[in-house]
Structure formats: structure tokens, C-alpha cells
Amino acid sequence: MSNVEVEFYWRPGCGFCAALDRPLSKSGFNIRKINIWEDPAAAARVREVANGNETVPTVIVGSKAMVNPSFAEVEAAVKAASAD
């Protein structure tokens, strides 16, 4: 659908992450999944956009960062970034 990269920050055991991963995996979007427990720089990036918290799922599309977004919000961000 789009070559816009979706950065999907998650961690094991996160139910909200699993719930968002299901539609993302089926979306056809270019998704880069990053486990914040395995990547300290990724955890720092999440804290940067989530008011100092390691709240996941956090999704970054282009310059738009979303903390615990719905799939519809991610989809809208991908469409907006694709139009740029």
C-alpha cells in the first residue's frame, strides 16, 4: 500500500501491543517492530515521545508519534505521510 515506514515499539507481555499488532500485521504496511526491552535506544525514543514513560505500544510514522494509538489512527498517519 505504502512505502512509509511504521515504527512499532512494543514489549513482550503487553496486551495492548498484541491487540495493535494483529491489524498492523494484516495491513500490508511497511512495519518495523522494535522490542524496547531488547533495544535501550528504542526505550529512550519511547520515553522521548511519551512524557518520560516507556508506554507501549508507541508508533512513529514519519514525524508523527502516537502513544497507544488505535489502528485507525496509525492508518490515518500512514495515509497522511503517503500524501506528503
Secondary structure, 3 states (H helix, E strand, C coil): CCCCEEEEEECCCCHHHHHHHHHHHHHCCEEEEEECCCCHHHHHHHHHHCCCCCCCCEEEECCEEEECCCHHHHHHHHHHHHHC
